[in-house]
Each structure stands twice: as C-alpha cells, then as structure tokens.
Amino acid sequence: MTRLPSKTCKYIEANYLKKSGKAIAKDCGCSSSAVQRYIRKKGFVVPPELRAKFRTQALIGKTTFTPEEDAIIREQYLLKPVKVLAEEINRSYTGIMSRLKAMGLSIPAELIQQRKQLSRIQKGSTPPNKGKKQTEYMSTEAIARTRSTRFKRGNVPHNSYNEPGKITIRRATEKKGGRAYQYICLELGKWKELHIHNWEKQNGPVPKGHCIWFKDGNSLNADVDNLELITRRENRMRNSSSEILSDKYVANCIAWRNSELKEEIISNHPELIELKREQIKLNRLLK
C-alpha cells in the first residue's frame, strides 16, 4: 500500500468535512480509495447528511432536477409510490430512484413490500374494463396498433409439432415414472395413441367397454402382433395385485394384521409365499 505524503495527509484532515473523497483525491493527485482508507484509518466520520450533500454536488451538470423537484421528492417519497411520484413531476422511474440515491434517501424495505401488496389485483376486485367494449377503454389509435400483433385465423405457432405421421412419447401422468405411450399425429392438432391407431387400422374401431392390452407388457411396443383386445373388466383384473399375486399381496393374505410378521415372511421365507400363492391359484381354479 502506497503511503500518502504528509502534505496530502494534512490536506485530507483539513478538508474531509468540506469536500468529497473524490474531490480531495483530484486536488492531491491520488486515488479516491487512498483518501477513504486514510479517513477510516484516522477514525474520521463523515455524517450521512454531508455525504448526501457531496453526492448531490458531484451530480451538478449531470442532472436536470431542479431544487423544487428535489423538495417534492424529499417530501413525498415515503408517502407515494415512486411511479406515481415520477408521473406527477414528469420524470422516469429510474430518474427518481437515481435521484433518491444521490440525495442519500432510501425507501424502507417494509414500505416497499407494503406497496407491492397494495399494487396487486386484490381478490374479488372488478376489472376496470368489465362489461365494456374495446372502443370504450381504448383509443382508436391504440386499437389500430394492436392489429399488427394479433394472431390471424388459422395461424400455426412456429414451434408447433403437428406434422402428420410424427410420433411422440408422452407419459400417462406428470409424475416421474408414469407409464409411457407413443402418440401419432393424424392431422393438424389431432393426435392418437399409436397402439390404438395400429390396432384400429387392421381391425376397426375399439368396441365400447374394451381396451388394448400389451402382450409383452411394453407400452412402447405398438406392433399389432403385440396387441390384444380385452374388456375393461379383464383389464382391471389383470392389473390388480390379487391377480398378479405379488409377494406383498400374498404375505398380506398370510398375516394381514401383523406388519412385522409380513416383513419377516417377505424377507426370510419365500417358500411360504410360493406355497400360499399356489394355494390361491388352486382355489380360483376350483371355483
């Protein structure tokens, strides 16, 4: 760190309450950061009001705000939203915010949040254009300007995926791991499950109360040889745990009231599960 000459140090001590750090640095031919370091090192404190004054002086020639406008800003910035204040004195939002900073003024965070809440559309409020025709709340010029950006009849988005014959994969649910199916685009805006499309192409429409079953269990294999027409009742039976006879279902049949025993059977006694499974199958055959 470069040590400041004693002459510069004396000048800083004599003027730190009269001039800004940048002005002192310019007079002494050193950097403003060096001036600020020396002020902090000596423990000198510049009051906030004085810092705001120095910032305002530095903006002379760079801003067009008049003393009258400054007075309005100082009096109203806590009473009115910045956008409202900007409209009243015909200034931009950014200009007002910059001026507040230059004047050393800041809006409390609590007030900012409060204004955000009040500026939102409140529940139950009535839209200002409700029940009105467009000509009643927009000028003729404004309506004319909207015509160039309106969607035309038959407009197709540039990123649409509607080319006939295109195939996409979608999941039955939004959840991760939902069963995937293939869909084919038949025409613009019309899609159909590929397995149903392939089956109907060869056999005709799926009868009411029926659905298509994947023989190999792969919902992405839409080959006609892998498809089977079954009733929805049979589909429910095939998909039920009692028909699949999973280990968890069979263990529940053995000890449905004892969760610890069920875990023990599933983990350490697969032979019991297999024996019970065969018993259930035999009972169904006898019925």
C-alpha positions in Angstrom: 0.0 0.0 0.0 1.4 3.4 -1.0 2.0 5.8 1.9 0.5 9.2 1.4 2.8 12.2 1.7 2.4 14.3 4.9 1.2 17.2 2.8 -1.6 15.2 1.4 -2.5 13.8 4.9 -2.7 17.3 6.3 -4.9 18.4 3.3 -7.3 15.4 3.9 -7.6 16.2 7.7 -8.4 19.8 6.9 -10.9 19.2 4.2 -12.7 15.8 4.7 -15.7 17.6 6.1 -15.6 20.2 3.3 -15.1 18.1 0.2 -15.9 14.7 -1.1 -13.3 12.0 -1.2 -13.2 12.2 -5.0 -12.7 16.0 -4.9 -9.9 15.7 -2.4 -8.2 13.0 -4.4 -8.4 15.2 -7.5 -6.8 18.1 -5.7 -4.0 15.9 -4.3 -3.4 13.8 -7.4 -4.1 10.5 -5.7 -6.8 7.8 -5.8 -10.1 8.3 -4.0 -9.7 4.9 -2.4 -6.4 6.0 -0.8 -8.2 9.1 0.6 -11.1 6.9 2.0 -8.6 4.5 3.6 -6.8 7.3 5.3 -10.1 8.7 6.6 -11.1 5.3 8.0 -7.6 4.8 9.5 -7.8 8.0 11.4 -11.3 7.3 12.6 -12.8 10.3 10.9 -16.6 10.1 10.4 -18.4 12.0 7.7 -22.1 12.5 8.7 -24.7 10.9 6.3 -26.2 14.3 5.5 -22.8 15.6 4.5 -22.2 12.5 2.3 -25.6 13.1 0.6 -24.6 16.8 0.0 -21.3 15.7 -1.6 -23.1 13.3 -3.9 -25.6 16.0 -4.9 -22.7 18.4 -5.6 -21.0 15.8 -7.8 -24.1 15.5 -9.9 -24.2 19.2 -10.7 -24.1 19.4 -14.5 -25.1 15.8 -14.8 -28.7 16.1 -13.7 -31.6 18.4 -14.7 -33.6 18.1 -11.4 -34.5 21.5 -10.1 -34.4 22.5 -6.4 -38.2 22.5 -6.5 -38.3 18.9 -7.8 -35.8 17.8 -5.1 -38.0 19.3 -2.5 -41.1 17.4 -3.8 -39.1 14.2 -3.9 -37.8 14.7 -0.3 -41.3 15.4 1.0 -43.3 12.7 -1.0 -41.0 9.7 -1.5 -42.3 8.0 1.7 -45.9 9.0 1.0 -46.3 8.0 -2.6 -45.0 5.1 -4.8 -42.1 6.1 -7.0 -44.0 5.6 -10.2 -46.8 7.9 -9.1 -44.3 10.5 -8.0 -42.5 10.2 -11.3 -45.7 10.8 -13.2 -46.5 13.8 -11.1 -43.2 15.6 -11.8 -42.9 14.2 -15.4 -39.8 12.1 -14.6 -38.8 8.5 -15.2 -38.9 5.8 -12.5 -35.2 5.3 -12.9 -34.5 9.0 -12.7 -36.4 9.3 -9.4 -34.6 6.2 -8.0 -31.2 7.6 -9.0 -32.0 11.0 -7.5 -33.1 9.4 -4.2 -29.7 7.6 -4.1 -27.9 10.8 -4.9 -29.8 12.6 -2.1 -28.9 9.9 0.4 -32.6 8.8 0.7 -33.8 5.2 0.8 -37.2 3.6 1.0 -37.6 1.2 3.9 -37.9 -2.5 2.9 -41.2 -2.8 4.9 -42.7 0.1 2.9 -41.6 -1.5 -0.4 -43.3 -4.8 0.5 -46.5 -3.0 1.6 -46.6 -1.1 -1.7 -46.2 -4.3 -3.6 -49.1 -5.9 -1.8 -51.3 -2.9 -2.4 -50.4 -2.7 -6.1 -51.6 -6.3 -6.8 -55.0 -7.1 -8.1 -57.0 -7.9 -4.9 -59.2 -11.0 -4.7 -62.8 -10.1 -5.6 -61.9 -6.8 -7.3 -63.7 -5.9 -10.5 -61.6 -5.4 -13.7 -61.8 -1.8 -14.9 -62.9 -2.9 -18.4 -65.5 -5.4 -17.3 -68.7 -5.2 -19.4 -67.1 -2.6 -21.7 -66.4 -2.8 -25.4 -62.9 -2.3 -26.6 -63.7 1.0 -28.0 -64.8 2.2 -24.6 -61.5 1.8 -22.8 -59.0 2.0 -25.7 -58.5 4.8 -28.2 -58.9 4.3 -32.0 -55.1 4.7 -32.4 -54.4 2.1 -29.7 -56.7 -0.4 -31.3 -55.1 0.1 -34.7 -51.7 -0.6 -33.2 -52.9 -4.0 -31.9 -53.9 -5.3 -35.3 -50.3 -6.0 -36.4 -49.6 -8.3 -33.5 -52.9 -10.2 -33.4 -53.0 -13.9 -34.3 -54.5 -14.5 -37.7 -57.2 -17.1 -38.4 -55.5 -20.5 -38.9 -52.2 -19.3 -37.5 -49.8 -22.1 -36.6 -47.1 -21.4 -34.0 -43.6 -21.6 -35.4 -42.6 -24.3 -32.9 -45.8 -26.5 -33.4 -45.2 -30.2 -33.7 -48.2 -31.1 -35.9 -46.7 -32.8 -39.0 -48.9 -35.8 -39.9 -47.1 -39.1 -39.2 -44.9 -37.7 -36.4 -44.7 -39.8 -33.3 -44.0 -38.6 -29.8 -43.8 -40.2 -26.4 -45.9 -39.0 -23.5 -46.4 -40.2 -20.0 -49.8 -41.1 -18.6 -49.1 -38.9 -15.5 -46.9 -35.9 -14.8 -45.2 -37.9 -12.0 -41.7 -39.3 -12.7 -42.0 -42.9 -13.8 -45.5 -42.7 -15.2 -46.2 -45.2 -18.0 -45.1 -44.0 -21.4 -47.2 -44.3 -24.6 -46.5 -43.4 -28.2 -48.8 -40.9 -29.9 -49.1 -40.3 -33.7 -50.1 -37.1 -35.4 -53.1 -37.8 -37.7 -53.6 -34.2 -38.9 -53.1 -30.7 -37.7 -54.0 -30.6 -34.0 -55.2 -34.3 -33.9 -53.2 -36.9 -32.1 -54.0 -40.5 -31.2 -52.3 -43.3 -29.2 -50.2 -45.3 -31.7 -51.2 -48.7 -30.4 -54.9 -47.9 -30.7 -54.2 -46.4 -34.2 -52.4 -49.5 -35.4 -55.0 -51.9 -34.0 -57.9 -50.0 -35.4 -56.2 -49.7 -38.8 -56.3 -53.5 -39.1 -59.4 -54.5 -37.0 -61.7 -51.4 -36.9 -62.8 -49.2 -34.0 -62.2 -50.5 -30.5 -65.7 -51.6 -29.2 -67.2 -49.8 -26.2 -66.1 -51.3 -22.9 -62.9 -52.7 -24.3 -59.3 -51.6 -24.4 -56.0 -52.7 -25.9 -53.5 -54.8 -23.9 -49.8 -55.1 -24.5 -48.9 -58.8 -24.5 -45.3 -58.3 -23.5 -46.1 -55.5 -21.0 -44.1 -52.9 -23.0 -46.3 -49.9 -23.7 -43.9 -48.6 -26.3 -44.2 -51.8 -28.4 -47.2 -50.8 -30.6 -46.7 -53.6 -33.1 -50.1 -55.2 -34.0 -48.8 -58.7 -33.1 -48.2 -57.4 -29.5 -51.7 -56.0 -29.1 -54.7 -57.8 -27.6 -58.3 -56.6 -27.3 -59.7 -57.3 -23.9 -62.7 -56.0 -21.8 -62.1 -53.3 -19.2 -63.2 -55.7 -16.5 -60.5 -58.1 -17.6 -58.0 -55.2 -17.7 -58.8 -54.4 -14.1 -58.4 -58.0 -13.1 -55.0 -58.2 -14.8 -53.8 -55.0 -13.2 -55.0 -55.8 -9.7 -52.5 -57.1 -7.1 -54.8 -60.0 -6.4 -54.4 -61.2 -10.0 -50.7 -60.5 -10.2 -50.1 -62.2 -6.8 -47.1 -60.1 -5.8 -45.1 -61.2 -2.8 -46.5 -58.3 -0.8 -50.1 -59.3 -1.6 -49.5 -63.0 -0.8 -47.8 -62.1 2.5 -50.7 -59.9 3.4 -53.0 -62.9 2.9 -50.9 -64.9 5.4 -50.6 -62.3 8.1 -52.6 -59.2 7.2 -52.9 -57.9 10.7 -49.2 -58.3 11.7 -46.9 -56.0 9.7 -43.7 -57.3 11.4 -44.6 -60.9 10.5 -45.3 -59.9 6.9 -41.9 -58.3 6.6 -40.3 -61.4 8.1 -42.1 -63.7 5.6 -41.2 -61.5 2.6 -37.5 -61.3 3.7 -36.8 -64.8 5.0 -39.5 -67.2 4.0 -40.0 -67.2 0.2 -41.1 -70.8 0.3 -44.2 -69.8 2.4 -45.1 -67.1 -0.1 -44.8 -69.6 -3.0 -46.9 -72.2 -1.2 -49.6 -69.6 -0.4 -49.5 -68.4 -4.0 -50.1 -71.9 -5.3 -53.0 -72.3 -2.8 -54.7 -69.1 -4.1 -54.3 -70.2 -7.7 -55.8 -73.7 -6.9 -58.7 -72.1 -5.0 -59.5 -70.0 -8.1 -59.4 -73.0 -10.4 -61.8 -74.9 -8.1 -64.3 -72.0 -8.1 
